[in-house]
Amino acid sequence: MKKYRKQILICAGLVTLTNVAAQQQQKNDSTVNRTVVVENQYNPEVMDAFKVNVLPKIEEPAVAKTQINYASSVHQLNKFPVYHMDVMNREVTEDKARRGYVRLAYGNRNNTDFKGSYLWNITDRDVLDVMAAFHGYSGNIDAVYDFDPVTDIPTLNYDKEWKHRFFRTGASLKYTHDFDKVSMYVGGNFASQVFSYMPDVQLSASTSQTEEKTDVPSFGHQLFMSGGGYVGVSSVKDALPVEFGLQTGYKMFNRKHGIYIPGSMSESVVHTQGYISAGIDDRQDVGVLLGMDNVFYDKSFSNYSLIKLRPYYSVSTESVSFTAGVNVDFQISNDGGLKLSPDVKLDYTFADNYVLYVHVTGNTRLNDFGTINGFSPFWVQPIQLNSSYTPYDAKLGLKASPVAGFGLGIYGGYRETRNELFSMPYADGGGIYNEIAQAKARVAYAGLSVDYSFRDMLDFGLNGNFYSWNVQNEMEHLLWLKPLYSIGFNARAKVFKGFHAMAQYNYEGRKKTLGIKADAVNELNLGAEYLFNDRVNVFLKLNNILNKNYVTESGYPVQGFNVMAGVSLNF
C-alpha cells in the first residue's frame, strides 16, 4: 500500500539520487506475470508540498506479496532532511529506465516545482550522476496566530491573512569509478532556502491602538544554506569474502540572515560512517556499523562529537529472520556520555503469506542544524539542543496477504525518548518564530492498514493509527501538536488507457491540552495523470480541496486550496 504523506505549507526539497538496481517477478493473478528491471529510479512525478512527520517510525517486514525492492547505497552523506510525497505510478514500467529526467509544474500561489537529473555512464566503470531542483511558493496564507494569554499556546485567527514565501534550491553531483573488487566515489551538494517569517498581528494591533512605533525586523529575507562534499569506497558485492564500506565528508549549515540568537551562527560537521560484514555461512552473517560526527560552531554553542557502533549477528531461514545487535553510542560534551540501546528483530513467516514480527530497537539521534531544519524550517533556537536518545522502541505486528493483491497489517508498540523534539511557536519583536523544545516522552501506539490492488485498474488503501503521549505534568503544553489518532484513505483508478485518477484523504485529531485543542488535520486531495507514451506524462493535482488551514509540527499553518499542473519527460 502506498502511504501518501500529508501536505503542508512548503514545497519539496533537495535529494541526491543514487544508482539503484532491482529485479522482480510479479504475479498478481493468473493473467499477469512480468519482470521489472530498474537501473536508475527517479522520482517520476510532481512532489506535493511535504510534511515533516515525527510520528513513531514503524519498521514492518515485507510479506510474501511481491513488491519491487530497490537496492541502493545506505552510505550517503546527510544533507537537508528531505521528506518526499509518494509518487504517481506509471502505467508502463520499462525494463531499462531512461537516463535523464525533467519535471516542471506550476500552480496558484506561485507554487513551483522543477527538477532535472541525469545519469551519465561515461564508461563501463565510470558514472556521473547530476541533479538540480527548485521548489517553493509565494502567496497569502489565510490564517495567523493569536496567543492564549494564560497558557501562551497559539491559536489560529482566520480573520487575517499574511503573504508568505518559501523557496528551496538545490544541486548535487556524484562521480563513481568501479574497480574489479571495490568502488570509489566522490560527490557534493548545495542547497539554499529563502523564506519569510510570520508577523505578530497581536503586536501590530496593539501598536496601532497605542500609536506607538515599533522597530519590526525584516521577515522576508531569511536565507539558510547547506552544502558539503564526501568521498568513499565500498566493496563490490560478492567480490570479496568480507564486505566493507567507508565514507567521510564535510557539511555546513549557515544562517546568513538569521534573526536574534543565535543570529548568523554557522555549524560545521565532519561526518564519517562505514560498515564491515562477513558471512559465516549461507544463512548467517556478522558485522559492525560505525559512525562519527564531529560538530563545530563559530560562536555561542559548544562543540561536541558523537561516536556510534552497532555490532550485530543475523540468521535467516525459510521461515525465520533474526537479527541481534546493540547500539553503542558515546558522546563527548553537550550532555555526553555512554548510551546503549537494543537492535533486535525477529520475523516469523508462516502459511507463506503471513509474517509475525517482534522488534525491540533504539537509537541516538544527532540534533544538528540539518535535523532541526527538517523538523521545522522556521526555527530560531537560542538554546543548544541535546541529542535525542531512545533507549527502547518495542513493536509487535502482523502482516498478511491472504489472497492475491490484498494486504492486511496490524501493529502496536511502546517507545520512550529522552529529549524528544516538540514544536513551540513564540512571538518576539514583531515576528513569530518556532523554537524547538525538548522533554522526556513516552508514547504507546497502535494501527491497522488494509490495501488492495487489481492489475493496473485499481489500487486503494485504508489506515488508522492511535497514539497515547505521556510527558511530565509541567510539560503537558508541549503536546498541543502531537497526534491523538489519524485516519487515511488513498485510491488510484484507471479511467482509460494511459489516464489515471487519484484521491487521498487524511484526518489527524489532536488532544486537548490545557483546555486548548489545535485544529485537526483535515485534507482532501484529488489528482489525474495522462501518460502519452513511455517518455511524456502530464498531471494535475487539486490539493487541500476543503481549504483547511491546520498547523503541522513545522509550527506554521498550511496553504489553503491550491492547484498544480505539470509535465514530466524521460529521455
C-alpha atoms as one frame of an Amber mdcrd trajectory, in Angstrom:
protein
   0.000   0.000   0.000   1.221   3.431  -0.838   1.128   5.679   2.197   0.732
   9.205   0.973   2.208  11.950   3.040   0.072  14.831   4.164   0.542  18.207
   2.509   1.841  21.220   4.381   2.945  24.609   3.659   6.253  24.264   1.903
   7.232  22.534  -1.318   9.735  19.784  -1.715  13.473  19.887  -1.135  16.820
  18.577  -2.182  17.854  14.961  -2.576  20.900  13.236  -4.030  19.789  10.403
  -6.277  21.790   7.192  -6.300  22.061   4.333  -8.735  19.609   1.573  -7.936
  19.095  -1.865  -9.397  16.474  -4.487  -8.745  14.620  -7.275 -10.444  11.209
  -8.645  -9.589   8.802 -11.190 -10.956   5.277 -10.128 -10.152   2.273 -12.419
 -10.208  -0.934 -10.760  -9.019  -3.187 -13.314 -10.711  -3.114 -15.941 -13.421
  -3.117 -13.385 -16.232  -0.311 -11.154 -15.017   3.298 -12.333 -14.995   6.015
  -9.789 -15.666   9.618  -8.953 -14.816  10.763  -5.431 -13.974  14.386  -4.265
 -14.019  15.084  -0.712 -12.809  18.538   0.717 -13.487  18.056   4.297 -12.340
  14.928   5.166 -10.408  13.944   8.822 -10.363  11.000  10.394  -8.585   8.657
  10.284 -11.608   6.015  12.901 -10.853   5.458  16.198  -9.101   6.056  16.207
  -5.362   3.257  17.642  -3.292   4.074  20.060  -0.555   5.580  17.818   2.053
   5.055  17.272   5.743   7.697  16.695   8.355   6.370  13.592  10.072   7.702
  12.828  13.543   5.273  10.094  14.475   6.836   6.870  15.736   8.542   5.149
  12.851   7.109   1.715  12.190   9.529  -0.760  10.625   7.368  -3.500   9.164
   8.791  -6.562   7.416   7.812  -7.356   3.843   5.283 -10.128   3.376   5.215
 -12.698   0.616   3.077 -10.367  -1.507   5.550  -9.377  -4.219   6.908  -5.877
  -4.465   9.866  -4.112  -6.065  12.823  -3.864  -3.687  15.386  -1.280  -4.731
  18.981  -1.986  -3.747  20.626   1.367  -3.090  23.566   2.669  -1.103  22.865
   3.440   2.528  26.110   5.304   2.947  25.168   8.738   1.616  26.237  11.869
   3.441  23.302  13.560   5.150  22.115  16.873   3.754  18.998  18.922   4.334
  16.497  16.309   5.579  14.015  15.761   2.775  10.554  14.226   3.037   9.031
  13.006  -0.182   5.499  12.642  -1.384   4.743   9.148  -2.614   4.837   9.240
  -6.391   2.196   8.532  -9.005   2.821   5.148 -10.578   3.263   4.960 -14.310
   1.128   2.506 -16.239   4.137   1.262 -18.224   7.342   0.266 -16.444  10.292
  -0.149 -18.781  12.798  -2.923 -18.345  15.500  -0.277 -18.835  14.927   3.117
 -17.277  15.774   6.327 -19.120  18.954   8.096 -18.057  17.526  11.602 -17.945
  14.527  13.076 -16.207  12.917  16.541 -16.211   9.811  17.642 -14.327   8.140
  21.056 -14.363   4.946  22.058 -12.558   3.289  25.345 -11.647   0.180  26.390
  -9.732  -1.623  29.149  -7.908   0.181  30.988  -5.112   3.178  30.661  -7.450
   3.642  27.046  -6.421   6.615  25.921  -8.482   8.285  22.542  -8.829  11.272
  21.952 -11.096  13.632  19.023 -11.132  16.206  17.767 -13.584  18.582  14.831
 -13.285  20.816  12.787 -15.498  22.828   9.611 -15.013  25.753   9.535 -17.429
  27.572   6.251 -17.981  30.877   7.727 -19.104  32.422   4.271 -19.473  31.591
   0.786 -18.244  33.321   1.701 -14.978  32.630   5.428 -14.637  29.274   7.005
 -13.788  28.334  10.646 -13.192  25.033  11.489 -11.500  23.887  15.143 -11.518
  20.713  16.753 -10.237  19.197  20.221  -9.826  15.915  21.176  -8.171  13.856
  24.265  -7.376  10.693  24.148  -5.263   8.609  26.734  -3.483   5.686  29.115
  -3.419   4.733  32.704  -2.698   1.192  33.676  -1.742  -1.259  34.508   1.004
  -1.873  32.222   3.972  -5.439  32.642   5.215  -4.670  32.469   8.949  -2.290
  33.950  11.508  -1.515  33.288  15.175  -3.057  34.708  18.307  -1.577  33.600
  21.647  -3.678  32.491  24.591  -2.972  34.951  27.440  -2.950  32.197  30.102
  -1.154  29.226  28.501   0.701  31.133  25.742  -0.387  28.390  23.325  -1.004
  29.812  19.818  -4.408  29.579  18.155  -5.310  30.392  14.548  -7.025  33.664
  13.711  -8.956  33.218  10.453  -9.918  36.890  10.171  -6.452  37.895   8.994
  -4.022  36.739   6.317  -0.356  37.283   5.538   1.869  36.975   2.500   4.362
  34.175   2.860   7.047  32.737   0.640   9.361  29.766   0.798  11.755  28.671
  -1.945  14.415  25.988  -1.856  17.127  25.473  -4.468  19.485  22.530  -4.612
  22.067  20.784  -6.732  24.170  17.662  -6.337  26.842  15.722  -8.169  28.329
  12.271  -7.652  31.078  10.514  -9.590  31.699   6.767  -9.193  34.505   4.592
 -10.544  34.328   0.801 -10.296  37.467  -1.268  -9.923  37.413  -5.054 -10.090
  36.639  -5.544  -6.411  35.899  -2.086  -4.986  34.107   1.093  -5.984  35.264
   4.609  -5.196  33.084   7.699  -5.321  33.216  11.419  -4.632  30.376  13.879
  -4.529  28.988  17.137  -3.252  25.769  19.045  -2.808  24.428  22.506  -2.096
  21.016  23.780  -1.009  19.531  27.100  -0.001  16.159  28.126   1.355  14.805
  31.662   1.216  11.675  32.382   3.226   9.743  34.843   5.368   8.588  34.624
   8.974   5.020  35.262  10.132   4.418  38.779  11.529   2.939  39.201  15.007
  -0.545  40.573  14.301  -1.321  40.974  18.017   1.663  43.305  18.431   0.647
  45.189  15.272  -2.878  45.655  16.618  -1.539  46.814  19.998   0.866  49.235
  18.335  -1.930  50.646  16.186  -4.129  51.291  19.242  -1.389  52.978  21.257
   0.001  54.798  18.211   3.499  53.747  19.279   6.113  52.985  16.678   7.911
  49.656  16.956  11.014  48.658  15.039   9.972  45.456  13.274  12.686  43.208
  11.782  12.647  42.285   8.117  10.806  38.968   7.871  11.111  38.400   4.141
  14.817  37.890   3.543  15.849  34.874   5.601  18.496  32.715   3.956  19.660
  29.315   5.207  22.329  27.470   3.247  23.672  23.933   3.385  26.429  22.250
   1.448  29.306  19.841   1.586  31.301  17.102  -0.047  32.199  13.496   0.608
  34.442  10.696  -0.607  34.010   6.971  -0.072  34.979   3.460  -1.003  32.988
   0.221  -0.833  33.484  -3.379  -1.861  31.669  -4.865  -4.833  29.027  -7.318
  -3.648  30.258 -10.937  -3.537  33.694  -9.924  -4.850  35.454 -10.298  -1.503
  34.960 -12.648   1.462  34.431  -9.584   3.664  32.238  -6.684   2.529  33.044
  -3.157   3.676  32.388   0.495   3.057  33.824   3.737   4.394  32.826   7.320
   3.726  33.892  10.638   5.171  32.894  14.167   4.334  32.229  17.706   5.438
  28.939  19.573   5.565  27.975  23.054   6.694  24.795  24.857   7.637  24.786
  28.649   7.662  22.022  31.038   8.760  23.048  34.095   6.798  20.158  36.339
   7.833  19.018  34.596  10.993  17.063  36.757  13.448  18.016  37.017  17.132
  20.086  34.422  18.972  21.968  32.604  17.517  21.700  35.049  14.605  24.009
  34.193  11.735  25.646  31.287  13.555  27.224  28.616  11.339  27.566  24.906
  12.005  30.132  22.546  10.502  30.043  18.750  10.718  32.724  16.220   9.808
  30.701  13.093   9.149  32.244   9.608   8.879  30.415   6.304   8.525  31.180
   2.786   7.435  30.474  -0.896   7.821  32.135  -4.294   7.645  30.329  -7.615
   7.368  31.120 -11.252   6.675  29.079 -14.366   6.078  29.614 -17.293   8.451
  27.701 -19.490   6.011  24.838 -19.124   3.554  22.425 -18.185   6.334  24.477
 -16.392   8.983  26.212 -13.024   8.969  28.131 -10.906  11.432  29.163  -7.306
  11.103  29.512  -3.888  12.627  28.305  -0.454  11.526  30.085   2.674  12.653
  29.516   6.391  12.507  31.123   9.523  13.879  30.012  13.150  13.783  32.264
  15.995  14.918  30.155  19.148  15.237  31.675  22.660  15.353  30.135  26.143
  15.773  31.607  29.544  15.049  30.174  31.029  18.285  27.863  30.564  21.276
  27.280  26.808  21.191  29.599  24.045  22.450  31.434  21.780  20.026  30.831
  18.061  20.526  31.301  14.608  18.979  29.043  11.549  18.706  30.514   8.097
  18.032  28.170   5.226  17.131  28.875   1.481  16.872  26.390  -1.270  16.040
  27.740  -4.837  16.142  25.201  -7.438  15.037  24.577 -11.085  14.230  21.879
 -12.235  11.797  20.498 -15.575  10.693  17.862 -16.283   8.076  15.963 -19.451
   7.236  12.915 -20.114   5.084  10.569 -19.099   7.892  12.643 -17.128  10.410
  14.722 -13.967  10.112  16.543 -12.930  13.279  18.963 -10.089  13.971  20.609
  -9.458  17.320  22.537  -6.230  17.712  23.255  -3.421  20.116  23.713   0.304
  19.597  26.743   1.598  21.486  26.744   5.404  21.322  29.273   7.638  23.059
  29.035  11.425  23.042  31.745  13.861  24.120  30.476  17.181  25.558  26.935
  18.644  25.282  25.370  16.264  27.840  27.668  13.494  26.690  28.213  10.004
  27.985  27.618   6.384  27.028  24.172   5.423  25.687  23.137   1.840  24.948
  20.046   0.576  23.164  18.960  -2.750  21.656  18.617  -3.642  17.990  16.806
  -6.982  17.991  14.379  -8.077  15.265  12.531 -11.358  14.854  10.324 -12.015
  11.809   8.459 -15.302  11.532   6.790 -16.259   8.227   4.054 -18.884   8.281
   1.499 -20.120   5.772   3.595 -18.449   3.058   1.943 -15.029   3.195   1.799
 -14.207   6.917   4.560 -12.536   8.911   4.522 -12.136  12.674   7.249  -9.807
  13.921   8.710  -8.505  17.166  11.183  -5.615  17.029  12.941  -4.031  20.008
  15.182  -1.214  18.832  16.582   2.157  19.895  18.954   4.891  18.756  20.705
   8.157  19.473  19.800  10.955  17.042  22.047  13.923  16.400  20.040  17.173
  16.612  22.270  19.274  14.407  21.031  22.232  12.357  20.099  19.973   9.444
  17.885  17.826  11.675  16.238  20.872  13.258  15.621  22.391   9.835  13.900
  19.193   8.719  11.685  19.288  11.800  10.759  22.932  11.202  12.323  25.282
   8.627  11.050  28.276  10.641  13.212  27.600  13.670  15.030  30.110  15.841
  16.950  28.194  18.512  18.511  30.302  21.295  19.454  27.220  23.380  21.614
  24.349  22.125  19.709  21.089  21.782  20.892  17.781  23.200  20.905  14.566
  21.185  17.647  12.590  21.330  18.070   9.168  22.914  15.576   6.317  22.521
  16.553   3.524  24.968  13.820   1.268  23.590  11.086   1.127  20.964   9.177
  -2.167  21.200   6.833  -3.182  18.362   4.653  -6.237  17.780   2.830  -6.717
  14.495   1.300  -8.988  11.890   1.436  -8.561   8.112  -0.726 -10.761   5.914
  -1.620 -11.247   2.260  -4.266 -13.996   2.299  -5.274 -13.507  -1.352  -3.552
 -12.046  -4.392  -3.461  -8.245  -4.344  -4.829  -7.937  -0.800  -2.758  -6.849
   2.192  -3.542  -6.502   5.881  -1.389  -5.136   8.688  -1.876  -4.644  12.403
   0.694  -3.452  14.943   1.193  -1.994  18.401   4.143  -0.624  20.283   5.592
   1.498  23.053   8.501   3.933  22.833  10.443   6.133  25.201  12.564   9.039
  24.003  14.668  11.329  26.132  14.994  14.815  24.657  12.088  14.286  22.251
  11.508  17.284  19.936   8.417  19.478  20.298   7.292  22.460  18.255   6.671
  25.700  20.198   5.982  28.908  18.206   6.513  32.142  20.104   6.239  35.857
  19.390   9.159  38.240  19.827   9.924  41.677  18.453   7.142  41.723  15.876
   7.701  38.249  14.444   6.604  34.676  15.188   9.282  32.015  15.257   9.368
  28.314  16.020  11.520  27.276  18.952  12.208  23.573  19.343  11.627  22.348
  22.891  12.835  19.070  24.397  11.437  16.766  27.065  11.282  13.109  28.014
   8.283  11.499  26.331   6.645   8.097  26.160   4.125   7.055  23.549   2.010
   3.956  23.087   0.848   3.462  19.515  -1.255   1.031  17.509  -2.527   0.837
  13.961  -4.357  -1.083  11.285  -3.932  -0.962   7.499  -5.739  -2.578   4.585
  -4.823  -2.312   0.911  -5.928  -3.888  -2.338  -4.614  -3.749  -5.904  -6.109
  -5.201  -9.068  -3.705  -5.229 -12.024  -3.346  -1.646 -13.249  -7.054  -0.968
 -12.835  -7.444  -0.112  -9.156  -5.345   0.481  -6.047  -6.744   1.638  -2.729
  -5.748   1.664   0.907  -7.126   2.441   4.349  -5.164   3.036   7.525  -5.872
   4.101  11.075  -3.489   4.903  13.919  -3.812   5.744  17.598  -1.228   7.456
  19.851  -1.135   7.993  23.589   1.571  10.511  24.559   2.847  10.989  28.084
   5.131  13.730  29.447   5.641  15.262  32.868   2.747  17.448  34.036   4.632
  20.723  33.735   5.453  19.806  30.120   1.897  18.999  29.039   1.642  22.137
  26.895   4.274  20.645  24.553   1.745  18.048  23.329  -0.549  20.542  21.586
   0.533  19.402  18.079   1.167  15.727  18.794  -1.460  13.426  17.214  -4.126
  11.572  19.174  -5.293   9.487  16.204  -5.148   9.540  12.410  -7.235   8.088
   9.596  -6.193   7.915   5.957  -7.540   6.764   2.613  -5.982   6.727  -0.847
  -7.119   5.371  -4.190  -5.899   5.287  -7.789  -8.047   4.060 -10.658  -7.555
   3.606 -14.384 -10.200   5.545 -16.299  -8.979   4.520 -19.752  -5.650   3.589
 -21.282  -2.953   5.996 -20.173  -5.272   8.013 -17.907  -5.487   7.566 -14.126
  -7.427   9.433 -11.436  -6.365   9.611  -7.780  -7.849  10.613  -4.431  -6.315
  10.985  -0.992  -7.865  11.904   2.350  -6.155  12.387   5.721  -7.587  13.257
   9.112  -5.492  13.686  12.256  -7.073  14.540  15.588  -5.248  16.361  18.368
  -5.628  16.086  22.125  -6.982  18.995  24.170  -4.036  20.461  26.075  -4.601
  22.887  28.958  -8.114  23.462  27.637  -6.957  24.221  24.072  -7.158  21.861
  21.107  -5.258  22.528  17.887  -7.291  22.309  14.685  -7.354  18.814  13.237
  -5.602  17.901  10.019  -8.473  17.521   7.565  -7.274  17.315   3.998  -8.664
  16.008   0.717  -6.530  15.876  -2.442  -7.515  14.823  -5.953  -5.317  14.233
  -8.970  -5.105  12.916 -12.504  -2.345  11.969 -14.928  -2.118  11.018 -18.578
   0.796   9.061 -19.980   1.175   9.917 -23.666   3.946   7.384 -24.209   6.900
   5.960 -22.327   8.535   9.410 -22.226   5.937  12.135 -21.607   3.420  12.378
 -18.775   1.119  15.279 -17.839  -0.549  15.607 -14.447  -2.886  17.760 -12.374
  -3.243  17.913  -8.571  -6.009  19.647  -6.608  -4.652  19.984  -3.077  -6.480
  20.756   0.162  -9.856  20.932  -1.553 -11.566  21.519   1.818  -9.444  24.691
   2.167  -8.340  23.950   5.741  -5.591  25.936   7.472  -4.433  23.499  10.130
  -0.972  23.655  11.712   1.657  20.947  11.381   4.695  20.459  13.604   6.568
  22.857  11.342   4.864  25.419  13.581   3.092  27.284  10.779  -0.326  26.897
   9.111  -0.506  25.235   5.705  -1.682  26.642   2.412  -5.384  26.553   1.653
  -6.785  25.159  -1.592  -4.150  25.083  -4.320  -3.714  23.620  -7.785  -0.603
  22.361  -9.548  -0.255  21.141 -13.109   2.813  19.996 -14.958   4.649  17.653
 -17.268   7.492  15.184 -16.862   9.853  13.873 -19.525  12.144  10.846 -19.515
  14.968  10.843 -22.047
